[in-house]
């Protein structure tokens, strides 16, 4: 009798992440969620400011605040996505969960060593450090809300809509390396954005429409048939749009 495969999914949780996790759990019995504590906003913002400066960081934080507290205004579209796709935005209670301090914490690495998974799948968690990656002997795969390499980083769906690049609205599942969504692409789902999509609903809509590529990537990892694909798209790292860009795009282009 074949050994049941073991899949560890590392995540900080959230509606779109649970959509992907539930899809995987429905196909793989040996799945366990490793739930990390969210990174503090102060640490996140300081790191971002070191990279792009405080003015841009403060502008992006303004958009992040709108995204967090404006979700109730997107409830109608959110409910439509859930109803039409059958996606489940809360974690199924049958899925086992182990809490850790961080995806890069010693407790997480100890858990990985104890479980000896066939694949580690990331969705909505912090970047893994080089040291963490080096300590994981199995394939490490990430689900990304954007088409790589053109929409690496954050808000890939919004940037595709805001620039009129609807043909590259979608998601990517890729191998993980030390860069920001720079690992080899495994599968992509190219979707058609709904006219009522917004920054608040993009990730959920894209997750609901691309669950199958996550399943396929895990199946490939388990069977040893991972096959990276190439792309001729430019490689660009994206961030949250600063609030002035977000508001101007909404007011003048009606793209929120």
Secondary structure, DSSP 8 states (H G I E B T S, - for coil): ------EEEEE---HHHHHHHHHHHTT-TTEEEEEE----HHHHHHHHHHHH-HHHHHHHHHHHHHHHHTGGGGHHHHHHHHHHH----S--TTSEEEEES-TTSHHHHHHHHHHT-SEEEESS-----HHHHHH--SEEEEEESS-TTTTEES-HHHHHHHTT-GGG-EEEEEE--SSSS-S-EEEEEE----TT--TTTHHHHHHHH-HHHHHHHHHHHHHT----B---S---EE----HHHHHHHHHHH---
